[in-house]
Amino acid sequence: MSEFTLVIGNKNYSSWSLRPWLLMKQFNLEFNEIRIPLYQPESSAKIYQYSPSGKVPVLIHNQEHIWDSLAICEYLAETFPDLNLYPKDIKARIFARCISAEMHSSFQNLRQNMSMNCRAKLPGKGMAIGVQKDIDRITSIWGECRQKFGAEGNMLFGEFTIADAMYAPVVLRFMTYGVELDAVSQSYSNAILSLPAIQEWVEAGKNEQEFIPAFENN
């Protein structure tokens, strides 16, 4: 049995759950998975068994409970310093931390109007006021990363890092809503979508039976 347990929500909807799940998959960190469907009558009580915030994801390791997706990623970076979950180069690492934190705290218009929904196809929908500004900022970040730090591979910093895990749900949102992207952003999105772990997550999400109306009405 793995020494890590990751508590997540629905794979079809939970962008926050995807981030540490994908990071651990990409770095071959074995973990047990507990999936708690969200917005069900018993969801809150079940989540509070693991999370003091009442939210997912939660990582359980050595009897410690680490909640919040970015906190989990940072904990894993500290636990496995030799894996380079952030870039080795100091300038790249600073940039990666900044854009990961920006993803964590920003882009509210995009989040509210383009909910993650792996099995839906909603081209042209979700373009409320402020959404295009969020899209433009995200694609600007991707372009700058690829130009400055991405020469050694097809991820934001060449090789896969925490920053890619943080932005992967955005790629899925763009796919669902048919967002038109510049060539660099489209190439990066294609690279994320080609990851076997992403394909595994999306397929599992499509096969889930739960239906959450709040994430289906865009």
One Martini backbone bead per residue (centre of mass of N, CA, C, O) as a GRO file, in nm:
protein
  218
    1MET     BB    1   0.097   0.035   0.021
    2SER     BB    2   0.074   0.353   0.004
    3GLU     BB    3   0.184   0.653   0.176
    4PHE     BB    4  -0.031   0.783  -0.011
    5THR     BB    5  -0.325   1.002   0.002
    6LEU     BB    6  -0.585   1.106  -0.231
    7VAL     BB    7  -0.833   1.351  -0.212
    8ILE     BB    8  -1.116   1.373  -0.429
    9GLY     BB    9  -1.318   1.458  -0.678
   10ASN     BB   10  -1.454   1.498  -0.955
   11LYS     BB   11  -1.318   1.451  -1.269
   12ASN     BB   12  -1.509   1.628  -1.442
   13TYR     BB   13  -1.490   1.904  -1.233
   14SER     BB   14  -1.211   1.894  -1.055
   15SER     BB   15  -0.950   2.101  -1.086
   16TRP     BB   16  -0.804   2.084  -0.811
   17SER     BB   17  -0.761   1.773  -0.816
   18LEU     BB   18  -0.587   1.745  -1.072
   19ARG     BB   19  -0.317   1.871  -0.999
   20PRO     BB   20  -0.187   1.660  -0.795
   21TRP     BB   21  -0.253   1.411  -0.957
   22LEU     BB   22  -0.078   1.477  -1.204
   23LEU     BB   23   0.189   1.518  -1.063
   24MET     BB   24   0.212   1.229  -0.948
   25LYS     BB   25   0.196   1.082  -1.216
   26GLN     BB   26   0.442   1.219  -1.364
   27PHE     BB   27   0.636   1.125  -1.098
   28ASN     BB   28   0.565   0.837  -0.993
   29LEU     BB   29   0.363   0.868  -0.743
   30GLU     BB   30   0.232   0.675  -0.523
   31PHE     BB   31  -0.132   0.631  -0.468
   32ASN     BB   32  -0.415   0.669  -0.300
   33GLU     BB   33  -0.768   0.684  -0.386
   34ILE     BB   34  -1.022   0.929  -0.297
   35ARG     BB   35  -1.357   0.958  -0.405
   36ILE     BB   36  -1.571   1.254  -0.376
   37PRO     BB   37  -1.859   1.348  -0.450
   38LEU     BB   38  -2.008   1.638  -0.531
   39TYR     BB   39  -2.306   1.774  -0.422
   40GLN     BB   40  -2.392   1.581  -0.202
   41PRO     BB   41  -2.542   1.506   0.090
   42GLU     BB   42  -2.253   1.357   0.197
   43SER     BB   43  -1.999   1.523   0.118
   44SER     BB   44  -1.918   1.705   0.356
   45ALA     BB   45  -1.876   1.487   0.573
   46LYS     BB   46  -1.656   1.332   0.418
   47ILE     BB   47  -1.448   1.562   0.383
   48TYR     BB   48  -1.416   1.634   0.694
   49GLN     BB   49  -1.248   1.376   0.758
   50TYR     BB   50  -0.985   1.524   0.599
   51SER     BB   51  -1.089   1.839   0.590
   52PRO     BB   52  -1.092   2.151   0.748
   53SER     BB   53  -1.224   2.309   0.487
   54GLY     BB   54  -1.418   2.114   0.310
   55LYS     BB   55  -1.199   2.045   0.084
   56VAL     BB   56  -1.071   1.976  -0.230
   57PRO     BB   57  -0.781   1.857  -0.189
   58VAL     BB   58  -0.610   1.576  -0.010
   59LEU     BB   59  -0.313   1.499   0.163
   60ILE     BB   60  -0.184   1.189   0.295
   61HIS     BB   61   0.106   1.196   0.524
   62ASN     BB   62   0.223   1.090   0.804
   63GLN     BB   63  -0.061   1.195   0.935
   64GLU     BB   64  -0.084   1.421   0.735
   65HIS     BB   65  -0.283   1.707   0.633
   66ILE     BB   66  -0.300   1.834   0.297
   67TRP     BB   67  -0.443   2.125   0.190
   68ASP     BB   68  -0.449   2.225  -0.108
   69SER     BB   69  -0.301   2.220  -0.409
   70LEU     BB   70  -0.045   2.398  -0.370
   71ALA     BB   71   0.045   2.278  -0.100
   72ILE     BB   72   0.091   1.997  -0.210
   73CYS     BB   73   0.304   2.067  -0.420
   74GLU     BB   74   0.506   2.190  -0.219
   75TYR     BB   75   0.538   1.940  -0.043
   76LEU     BB   76   0.651   1.758  -0.268
   77ALA     BB   77   0.899   1.934  -0.331
   78GLU     BB   78   1.022   1.893  -0.044
   79THR     BB   79   1.017   1.574  -0.036
   80PHE     BB   80   1.135   1.585  -0.361
   81PRO     BB   81   1.407   1.753  -0.457
   82ASP     BB   82   1.525   1.556  -0.696
   83LEU     BB   83   1.269   1.593  -0.905
   84ASN     BB   84   1.196   1.877  -1.001
   85LEU     BB   85   0.904   2.021  -0.976
   86TYR     BB   86   1.084   2.246  -1.018
   87PRO     BB   87   1.297   2.426  -1.156
   88LYS     BB   88   1.640   2.454  -1.131
   89ASP     BB   89   1.640   2.726  -1.225
   90ILE     BB   90   1.597   3.015  -1.061
   91LYS     BB   91   1.440   3.189  -1.266
   92ALA     BB   92   1.237   2.971  -1.340
   93ARG     BB   93   1.135   2.915  -1.052
   94ILE     BB   94   1.020   3.190  -0.994
   95PHE     BB   95   0.821   3.194  -1.230
   96ALA     BB   96   0.669   2.934  -1.156
   97ARG     BB   97   0.563   3.036  -0.883
   98CYS     BB   98   0.411   3.283  -0.981
   99ILE     BB   99   0.213   3.140  -1.187
  100SER     BB  100   0.093   2.944  -0.982
  101ALA     BB  101  -0.022   3.159  -0.791
  102GLU     BB  102  -0.195   3.302  -1.004
  103MET     BB  103  -0.376   3.061  -1.065
  104HIS     BB  104  -0.478   3.027  -0.768
  105SER     BB  105  -0.595   3.356  -0.744
  106SER     BB  106  -0.716   3.380  -1.032
  107PHE     BB  107  -0.949   3.391  -1.288
  108GLN     BB  108  -1.264   3.424  -1.213
  109ASN     BB  109  -1.416   3.451  -1.481
  110LEU     BB  110  -1.336   3.180  -1.593
  111ARG     BB  111  -1.436   2.996  -1.365
  112GLN     BB  112  -1.744   3.096  -1.367
  113ASN     BB  113  -1.789   3.053  -1.707
  114MET     BB  114  -1.567   2.789  -1.730
  115SER     BB  115  -1.629   2.512  -1.639
  116MET     BB  116  -1.525   2.213  -1.562
  117ASN     BB  117  -1.597   1.972  -1.843
  118CYS     BB  118  -1.501   1.691  -1.999
  119ARG     BB  119  -1.786   1.591  -2.152
  120ALA     BB  120  -1.819   1.863  -2.278
  121LYS     BB  121  -1.960   2.076  -2.552
  122LEU     BB  122  -1.913   2.456  -2.558
  123PRO     BB  123  -1.897   2.635  -2.806
  124GLY     BB  124  -1.901   2.989  -2.735
  125LYS     BB  125  -1.921   2.969  -2.440
  126GLY     BB  126  -1.855   3.182  -2.150
  127MET     BB  127  -1.826   3.492  -2.278
  128ALA     BB  128  -1.788   3.693  -2.055
  129ILE     BB  129  -1.704   3.937  -1.872
  130GLY     BB  130  -1.342   3.900  -1.858
  131VAL     BB  131  -1.254   3.635  -2.002
  132GLN     BB  132  -1.060   3.733  -2.223
  133LYS     BB  133  -0.856   3.855  -2.029
  134ASP     BB  134  -0.777   3.585  -1.902
  135ILE     BB  135  -0.688   3.446  -2.159
  136ASP     BB  136  -0.466   3.648  -2.237
  137ARG     BB  137  -0.293   3.607  -1.985
  138ILE     BB  138  -0.242   3.305  -2.012
  139THR     BB  139  -0.113   3.308  -2.299
  140SER     BB  140   0.114   3.497  -2.218
  141ILE     BB  141   0.247   3.307  -2.020
  142TRP     BB  142   0.300   3.075  -2.210
  143GLY     BB  143   0.474   3.231  -2.414
  144GLU     BB  144   0.697   3.318  -2.216
  145CYS     BB  145   0.784   3.041  -2.125
  146ARG     BB  146   0.856   2.920  -2.400
  147GLN     BB  147   1.067   3.136  -2.477
  148LYS     BB  148   1.255   3.132  -2.207
  149PHE     BB  149   1.216   2.793  -2.097
  150GLY     BB  150   1.119   2.569  -2.348
  151ALA     BB  151   1.358   2.427  -2.523
  152GLU     BB  152   1.360   2.116  -2.374
  153GLY     BB  153   1.045   2.119  -2.454
  154ASN     BB  154   0.664   2.117  -2.433
  155MET     BB  155   0.665   2.274  -2.185
  156LEU     BB  156   0.689   2.559  -2.011
  157PHE     BB  157   0.993   2.431  -1.895
  158GLY     BB  158   0.992   2.176  -2.086
  159GLU     BB  159   0.949   2.024  -1.838
  160PHE     BB  160   0.759   1.896  -1.608
  161THR     BB  161   0.561   2.088  -1.373
  162ILE     BB  162   0.370   2.251  -1.154
  163ALA     BB  163   0.270   2.455  -1.363
  164ASP     BB  164   0.128   2.244  -1.542
  165ALA     BB  165  -0.068   2.143  -1.327
  166MET     BB  166  -0.209   2.423  -1.286
  167TYR     BB  167  -0.293   2.455  -1.615
  168ALA     BB  168  -0.445   2.200  -1.717
  169PRO     BB  169  -0.747   2.281  -1.665
  170VAL     BB  170  -0.746   2.504  -1.878
  171VAL     BB  171  -0.717   2.325  -2.120
  172LEU     BB  172  -0.990   2.183  -2.075
  173ARG     BB  173  -1.163   2.434  -2.099
  174PHE     BB  174  -1.079   2.515  -2.385
  175MET     BB  175  -1.187   2.257  -2.512
  176THR     BB  176  -1.487   2.275  -2.427
  177TYR     BB  177  -1.513   2.597  -2.545
  178GLY     BB  178  -1.345   2.652  -2.806
  179VAL     BB  179  -1.082   2.807  -2.779
  180GLU     BB  180  -0.897   3.035  -2.940
  181LEU     BB  181  -0.553   2.995  -3.038
  182ASP     BB  182  -0.248   3.032  -3.054
  183ALA     BB  183   0.012   2.846  -3.158
  184VAL     BB  184   0.157   2.811  -2.886
  185SER     BB  185  -0.094   2.737  -2.712
  186GLN     BB  186  -0.185   2.497  -2.884
  187SER     BB  187   0.070   2.328  -2.855
  188TYR     BB  188   0.057   2.307  -2.550
  189SER     BB  189  -0.222   2.181  -2.528
  190ASN     BB  190  -0.151   1.926  -2.689
  191ALA     BB  191   0.062   1.825  -2.488
  192ILE     BB  192  -0.128   1.787  -2.252
  193LEU     BB  193  -0.344   1.603  -2.400
  194SER     BB  194  -0.114   1.368  -2.455
  195LEU     BB  195  -0.117   1.281  -2.179
  196PRO     BB  196  -0.193   0.991  -2.026
  197ALA     BB  197  -0.306   1.112  -1.761
  198ILE     BB  198  -0.516   1.295  -1.891
  199GLN     BB  199  -0.666   1.074  -2.044
  200GLU     BB  200  -0.747   0.920  -1.791
  201TRP     BB  201  -0.910   1.144  -1.654
  202VAL     BB  202  -1.115   1.206  -1.879
  203GLU     BB  203  -1.233   0.923  -1.903
  204ALA     BB  204  -1.332   0.907  -1.612
  205GLY     BB  205  -1.516   1.156  -1.627
  206LYS     BB  206  -1.707   1.046  -1.854
  207ASN     BB  207  -1.791   0.785  -1.660
  208GLU     BB  208  -1.942   0.942  -1.479
  209GLN     BB  209  -2.269   0.985  -1.312
  210GLU     BB  210  -2.255   1.259  -1.222
  211PHE     BB  211  -2.472   1.560  -1.189
  212ILE     BB  212  -2.393   1.917  -1.210
  213PRO     BB  213  -2.572   2.186  -1.290
  214ALA     BB  214  -2.372   2.428  -1.231
  215PHE     BB  215  -2.166   2.284  -1.465
  216GLU     BB  216  -2.401   2.280  -1.726
  217ASN     BB  217  -2.529   2.595  -1.789
  218ASN     BB  218  -2.343   2.754  -2.008
   0.00000   0.00000   0.00000
